[in-house]
Amino acid sequence: MSEKRPCKEISLAALALALLSLLLPRISHALTLDEAMALAEKNLPSYLAARQELHSSEELYKASLSPYLPSLDAGTRQEYLTGTLRDDYLGSYDVTLSYTLFDGGRRRAGRNIAGLNLDSSREELARSLLELKFDVKAAFYTAVARLDIVGERKTQLKYAEKDLEVARGRHRMGVAKLSDVLQASVRHEQARYNLVLGEGEYRNALADINSLIGKQLDETVPLQGSLDLEPRLPDMQTLRDLTLQRPEIRQAENAVDIARNNRRLELSAFYPVLTASTSYNRLEGRAISIAPQEETSVGLRVTWNIFELGKFYRTKASEFQINASEENLNETLRLVLLNLSKAREDYVTASRNISVAQEQLRQAEQNYSQAFGEYSVGKSDILSLVQAESFLATAREQLVRSRLGLMLSKALLERATGIDNLETLVP
């Protein structure tokens, strides 16, 4: 009996743990930024569409090999002849194997264009990934900031309640007017209104990130993240070198090469096409008085268009298209470098705003403490206290918003340079 008791105790313990796991509320896992980006890569339709476009370009690139391989065709023809004396039929069967020996560079240009389109599809997927990461970062940090603002507004609601209680106490003691209570009450209701508004903004921010990661829009997802950041900025030359490797620039360069290969396609119309072929033909039927006829042939065929007006103008148009593609490349370079300069300046400005917001909050806290003490002993009026508390609430939220601005400007700078994390560039 003593040997069976431990087994029974283990079974009871396991049963108790199973019951607890069913009865206790399940603890939600806090979502990190990296996890959010990984979920977005799996669920965001725009990124999945770019991936499918890449697969399509891969298959088209494989198809561009076709002109380099022989072509095998088979065909048949059946004829039924109706006459006054008898009904006859005639059947023919053909099998032809052909191969293009020379086409003026058409198939080579087509192969090059397919390869460039494939590379552009890869760059488009990389660009979509950069946009995805920026969108997730912006939504994630915005949701974290909204939650921090809700916390600050809860704190300010407590401050407003404290001011209202002091005003009521002084009114009951007969040392304050009813207008003091009313002023404090208005500020208290405003603080409640701001809190309700902040909670709604936080739910909207959660809906934004839920939409990106593929969850239900109304699902409450706890976030594990912070707006604390030590600003570190790489030198401009490093940022510029990285920016010049962005997918948009490579796509614009590919567009120039595609335009040049399109010109080769048009020029190929000025050259002959040389094709080698071999065929087998069989003819049979009651309409033939003799045995079925068979024929095998091998030959070369040369086709050369001497004149066709359109090819001259298409060639000229392809030359203009090359010039347009080169100008589009220059425009892309201009825009990405402009975006880099603006993103860097925004990051510098946001970094400076942090210290300004911190100093403003320190002074607002000191101002409120001074105003509360003076009003408590009757040395100031309620308007000074309410205004000081309102300034403090604004300063608290402004610090949160300045931290959010720094995170968003950092995300913009990372998108402009095409990197995942800016800190990796600074030792």
C-alpha positions in Angstrom: 0.0 0.0 0.0 2.8 2.4 0.8 4.3 2.0 -2.8 1.0 3.0 -4.4 0.5 6.3 -2.5 3.1 8.3 -4.3 1.5 7.4 -7.7 -1.9 8.5 -6.4 -0.5 11.7 -5.1 1.2 12.4 -8.5 -2.1 11.7 -10.3 -4.0 14.0 -8.0 -1.5 16.8 -8.4 -1.6 16.5 -12.2 -5.4 16.5 -12.1 -5.3 19.6 -9.9 -2.9 21.4 -12.3 -5.1 20.5 -15.2 -8.2 21.9 -13.5 -6.3 25.1 -12.5 -5.2 25.6 -16.1 -8.9 25.5 -17.2 -10.3 27.6 -14.4 -7.6 30.3 -14.2 -7.7 33.0 -16.9 -5.2 32.6 -19.6 -2.3 35.1 -19.5 -1.9 36.9 -22.8 1.6 37.0 -24.3 2.9 40.5 -24.7 3.7 41.2 -28.3 7.1 42.6 -29.1 8.0 44.7 -32.2 10.0 41.8 -33.8 7.1 39.4 -33.3 4.7 42.0 -34.8 6.9 42.4 -37.9 7.1 38.6 -38.3 3.3 38.2 -38.1 2.9 41.0 -40.7 5.2 39.2 -43.1 3.0 36.2 -42.9 -0.4 38.0 -43.1 -0.2 41.4 -44.7 -1.8 41.1 -48.2 0.3 43.7 -49.9 3.5 41.9 -49.0 2.1 38.5 -49.9 1.1 40.0 -53.3 4.6 41.2 -53.9 5.9 37.7 -53.1 3.4 36.2 -55.6 4.6 38.7 -58.2 8.1 37.5 -57.6 7.1 33.9 -58.2 5.4 35.0 -61.5 8.5 36.8 -62.7 10.6 33.6 -61.9 8.3 31.5 -64.1 8.5 34.1 -66.9 12.2 34.1 -66.7 12.2 30.4 -67.1 9.9 30.7 -70.1 12.4 33.1 -71.8 14.6 30.0 -72.4 12.0 28.7 -74.9 13.4 30.4 -78.0 16.8 28.8 -77.4 15.3 25.3 -77.6 13.8 23.4 -80.5 10.1 23.6 -81.2 8.1 20.4 -82.0 4.7 20.6 -83.7 2.2 17.9 -84.6 -0.9 18.3 -86.6 -3.5 16.3 -88.5 -6.2 17.1 -91.1 -9.2 14.9 -92.0 -11.4 15.6 -95.1 -14.6 13.8 -96.0 -15.5 13.9 -99.7 -19.1 13.4 -100.7 -19.9 12.5 -104.3 -22.6 10.9 -106.5 -20.8 7.6 -106.7 -19.2 7.1 -103.3 -18.0 8.8 -100.1 -14.3 9.1 -99.6 -12.0 10.6 -97.0 -8.5 11.9 -97.0 -6.3 12.1 -93.9 -2.9 13.8 -93.4 -0.5 13.8 -90.5 2.4 16.2 -89.9 5.3 16.3 -87.4 7.7 19.2 -87.6 10.8 19.9 -85.6 12.3 23.4 -86.0 15.1 25.5 -84.5 15.9 29.1 -84.8 19.5 29.6 -85.8 19.6 33.4 -86.0 17.0 36.0 -85.2 18.9 39.3 -85.0 19.3 39.3 -81.3 15.5 39.1 -80.4 15.7 36.1 -78.1 18.7 37.4 -76.3 17.0 40.7 -75.7 13.9 38.9 -74.5 16.0 36.8 -72.1 17.7 39.9 -70.7 14.4 41.7 -70.2 12.9 38.7 -68.4 16.0 38.6 -66.1 15.8 42.4 -65.4 12.1 42.0 -64.6 12.9 39.2 -62.2 15.5 41.4 -60.5 13.0 44.3 -60.3 10.4 42.0 -58.7 13.0 41.0 -56.1 13.6 44.7 -55.4 9.9 45.3 -55.2 9.6 42.6 -52.6 12.5 44.2 -50.7 10.7 47.6 -51.0 7.5 46.1 -49.7 9.3 44.7 -46.8 10.8 48.1 -45.9 7.3 49.6 -46.1 5.9 46.8 -44.0 8.5 47.3 -41.3 7.9 51.0 -41.2 4.2 50.6 -41.0 4.5 48.1 -38.2 7.0 50.3 -36.3 4.8 53.4 -36.7 1.7 51.5 -35.5 3.5 49.7 -32.7 5.1 52.8 -31.2 1.9 54.9 -31.7 0.0 52.3 -29.7 2.7 52.3 -27.0 2.5 56.1 -26.9 -1.3 56.0 -26.7 -1.1 53.7 -23.8 1.4 55.9 -22.0 -0.9 58.9 -22.6 -3.8 57.0 -21.1 -1.6 56.4 -18.0 -0.7 60.1 -17.9 -4.4 61.1 -18.2 -5.3 58.8 -15.3 -2.6 60.5 -13.2 -4.0 63.9 -14.2 -7.5 62.8 -13.3 -6.2 62.0 -9.8 -4.6 65.5 -9.7 -7.9 67.1 -10.7 -9.8 65.1 -8.1 -7.3 66.3 -5.5 -7.8 69.9 -6.5 -11.6 69.4 -6.4 -11.5 67.9 -2.9 -9.3 70.8 -1.6 -11.7 73.3 -3.2 -14.7 71.6 -1.6 -13.0 71.4 1.8 -12.1 75.1 1.7 -15.7 75.9 0.6 -17.1 73.9 3.5 -14.8 75.8 5.9 -16.1 79.1 4.4 -12.7 80.3 3.2 -13.5 79.7 -0.5 -16.3 80.7 -2.8 -18.6 78.3 -4.6 -17.0 79.4 -7.9 -13.8 77.7 -6.8 -15.6 74.4 -6.5 -17.2 75.0 -9.9 -13.9 75.8 -11.5 -12.2 72.7 -10.1 -15.3 70.6 -11.1 -15.1 71.8 -14.7 -11.4 70.9 -14.8 -12.2 67.5 -13.2 -14.8 66.7 -15.9 -12.4 67.8 -18.6 -9.8 65.4 -17.2 -12.4 62.6 -17.4 -13.3 63.6 -20.9 -9.6 63.5 -21.9 -9.2 60.1 -20.4 -12.2 58.6 -22.3 -10.8 60.2 -25.5 -7.4 58.8 -24.9 -8.7 55.3 -24.3 -10.6 55.5 -27.6 -7.4 56.6 -29.4 -5.5 53.7 -27.8 -8.1 51.2 -29.1 -7.8 52.7 -32.6 -4.1 52.4 -32.4 -4.5 48.7 -31.5 -6.8 48.3 -34.4 -4.1 49.6 -36.7 -1.5 47.1 -35.5 -4.0 44.3 -35.4 -4.9 45.0 -39.1 -1.2 44.7 -40.0 -0.5 41.5 -38.2 -3.7 39.7 -39.2 -5.6 39.7 -35.9 -9.2 40.7 -35.2 -9.5 44.5 -35.1 -11.1 44.6 -31.7 -8.7 42.2 -30.1 -6.7 43.6 -27.2 -3.1 42.7 -27.7 -0.7 43.7 -24.8 2.5 45.3 -26.2 6.0 44.9 -24.9 7.8 48.0 -25.9 9.1 51.4 -24.7 9.6 54.8 -26.1 12.9 55.3 -24.3 15.7 55.8 -26.8 19.2 57.2 -26.6 19.6 59.2 -29.9 22.6 58.1 -31.9 23.1 59.4 -35.4 25.6 58.0 -38.0 27.5 60.3 -40.2 25.9 61.6 -43.3 28.2 59.8 -45.8 27.3 56.4 -44.3 23.6 57.2 -44.5 24.0 58.4 -48.1 25.9 55.2 -49.2 23.1 53.0 -47.8 20.4 55.1 -49.3 21.9 54.7 -52.8 21.3 51.0 -52.4 17.6 51.3 -51.9 15.3 49.1 -54.1 13.8 52.0 -56.0 17.2 53.0 -57.4 18.0 49.4 -58.5 14.5 49.2 -60.1 15.2 52.5 -62.0 18.5 51.2 -63.2 16.8 48.0 -64.4 14.3 50.2 -66.2 17.1 51.8 -68.2 18.6 48.4 -69.1 15.1 47.2 -70.1 14.7 50.2 -72.4 18.0 49.4 -74.0 17.0 45.8 -74.6 13.7 46.9 -76.0 15.7 48.9 -78.6 17.6 45.7 -79.4 14.2 44.0 -80.0 13.2 46.7 -82.4 16.5 46.5 -84.2 16.2 42.8 -84.7 13.4 43.4 -87.2 16.0 44.8 -89.6 17.8 41.4 -89.7 16.8 38.1 -91.3 15.5 35.1 -89.4 17.2 31.8 -90.1 15.3 28.6 -89.1 16.3 25.0 -89.6 13.5 22.4 -89.7 12.7 18.8 -90.4 9.3 17.3 -90.9 7.5 14.1 -91.6 4.2 13.9 -93.5 1.8 11.0 -94.1 -1.2 11.1 -96.4 -3.8 8.3 -96.5 -7.4 7.7 -97.4 -9.8 6.0 -99.8 -9.5 8.9 -102.2 -5.9 7.9 -102.9 -5.7 5.1 -105.4 -2.3 4.0 -104.3 -0.8 3.1 -100.9 -0.5 5.8 -98.2 2.1 8.4 -99.1 4.9 9.3 -96.7 7.3 12.2 -97.0 10.3 13.4 -94.9 12.1 16.7 -95.5 14.9 18.7 -94.0 15.5 22.4 -94.8 16.6 25.9 -94.0 14.3 28.9 -94.1 15.3 32.5 -94.3 12.8 35.2 -93.7 13.7 38.9 -94.1 11.4 41.8 -94.0 12.6 44.3 -96.6 10.2 47.1 -95.7 7.6 47.7 -93.0 7.1 51.3 -92.1 6.3 50.8 -88.4 9.7 49.3 -87.4 11.5 52.6 -88.2 9.3 54.6 -85.9 9.3 51.9 -83.2 13.1 52.0 -83.2 13.1 55.7 -82.9 10.5 55.6 -80.1 12.7 53.1 -78.2 15.6 55.6 -78.3 13.4 58.2 -76.6 12.3 55.6 -74.1 15.9 55.1 -73.1 16.3 58.8 -72.5 13.1 58.9 -70.4 14.3 55.9 -68.3 17.6 57.7 -67.6 15.8 60.8 -66.5 13.5 58.7 -64.3 16.6 57.3 -62.7 17.9 60.8 -62.0 14.5 61.7 -60.5 14.6 58.7 -58.2 18.0 59.6 -57.0 16.9 63.1 -56.3 13.9 62.0 -54.3 15.6 59.4 -52.2 18.4 61.8 -51.3 15.9 64.5 -50.5 13.9 62.0 -48.3 17.1 61.1 -46.5 18.0 64.7 -45.8 14.5 65.5 -44.5 14.4 62.3 -42.4 17.8 63.0 -40.9 16.8 66.6 -40.0 13.5 65.4 -38.4 15.5 62.9 -36.3 17.9 65.6 -35.1 14.9 67.9 -34.3 13.1 65.2 -32.5 16.2 64.4 -30.5 16.5 68.0 -29.3 12.8 68.2 -28.4 13.3 65.5 -25.8 15.4 67.6 -23.6 13.1 70.6 -24.1 10.1 68.6 -23.2 11.8 67.1 -20.1 12.7 70.6 -18.9 9.2 71.9 -19.5 7.8 69.0 -17.5 10.1 69.7 -14.6 9.1 73.3 -14.5 5.4 72.4 -14.8 5.7 70.0 -11.8 7.3 72.7 -9.8 4.7 75.2 -10.9 1.9 73.0 -9.9 3.4 72.1 -6.5 3.8 75.8 -5.8 0.3 76.7 -6.9 -1.3 73.8 -4.9 0.6 74.8 -1.8 -0.4 78.5 -2.1 -4.0 77.7 -2.8 -4.2 75.3 0.2 -3.2 78.1 2.5 -5.2 80.7 0.8 -2.4 82.7 -0.9 -3.7 82.2 -4.5 -7.0 81.7 -6.3 -8.4 78.5 -7.9 -7.7 79.7 -11.5 -3.9 79.6 -10.8 -4.2 76.1 -9.5 -6.4 74.8 -12.3 -4.1 76.5 -14.9 -1.0 75.0 -13.3 -2.6 71.5 -13.3 -3.6 72.0 -16.9 0.0 73.0 -17.9 1.3 70.0 -16.1 -1.1 67.6 -18.0 0.0 69.2 -21.3 3.7 68.9 -20.3 3.3 65.2 -19.4 1.6 64.4 -22.8 4.1 66.5 -24.7 7.0 64.5 -23.3 5.2 61.3 -24.5 4.6 62.8 -27.9 8.1 64.0 -28.2 9.4 60.5 -27.5 7.0 59.1 -30.0 8.2 61.7 -32.5 11.8 60.5 -32.0 10.8 56.9 -32.5 8.8 57.7 -35.7 11.6 59.9 -37.1 14.0 57.0 -36.4 11.7 54.6 -38.3 11.5 57.1 -41.1 15.3 57.4 -41.3 15.6 53.6 -41.2 13.2 53.3 -44.1 15.0 56.1 -46.0 18.3 54.2 -45.7 16.9 50.8 -46.1 18.2 49.3 -42.9 16.4 47.5 -40.0 18.0 49.2 -37.0 19.9 52.5 -36.9 21.8 51.6 -33.8 23.8 49.0 -35.8 25.6 51.8 -37.6 26.8 53.5 -34.5 29.3 51.7 -32.2 
